[in-house]
Amino acid sequence: MRIMRNERSIYAALLSGGKDSNFAMFEIYRRTGQLPCCAITVFTEKDDMVFHYENTSWVKLQCASLGIPWIAVKSIEEGLDAASRNYDAKELVTGGIASNFQKRKFSEVAAKFNMKTVNPLWGIDQEYYMRQLPGNGFDYIIVKVASLGLGREWLGRKMDGDATEQLIKLSKRYRFNPSLEGGEGETFVLWMPLYRKRIRINDAEMVWEKDSGTYLIRSADLE
């Protein structure tokens, strides 16, 4: 895939670092041939119902690899204001798949800044989507698990084709979302076709509390 990096874009990407927000960017690029004018990452408290918490500080490496400006904020309103004023953003691209609550919230907030939301993954078949990730060259890891059937062995695991099939089987057995849309897990992308450099993790810590665990990246850089 030849990446055009000088095309002016009207969309900002809501980027958490995980697979869904990265794949949403990838889908929009395939449709428009444009990278986002900027990426917005919302730093929030642990166990937030809307935004990811784990490893969001390392989204800076994803943006550096993409070659786009990074807006790191504490509220979505602050991020949309900056994207609108500084980069003339007209649209907000999200990685939402099935959460009506998130979709409605982002749409209502974006409207305050005369922006509309674009949700390229909305309603996608989740098993199909999960197989599309490794099939399109996405290299990502699990950085949080919080569901019956997902143990310590999943933390830090790279999600290749075999791991994807195992996850799908477990989702059927334990009745969780195969895309982890319901908070059953979180992910972090190390490489995808729009990146110029791969993210390398130098040091990480696994933290397990009761029936959930987190893979915290302590040191990382671009190869």
Secondary structure, DSSP 8 states (H G I E B T S, - for coil): -----SS---EEEE--SSHHHHHHHHHHHHHHS---SEEEEE---TT-SSS--TTGGGHHHHHHHHT--EEEESSHHHHHHHHHHHH---EEE---SS-HHHHHHHHHHHHTTT-EEE-TTTT--HHHHHHHHHHTT-EEEEEEE-STT--GGGTT-B--HHHHHHHHHHHHHHT--TT-TTTTEEEEEEE-TT-SS-EEEEEEEEEEETTEEEEEEEEEEE-
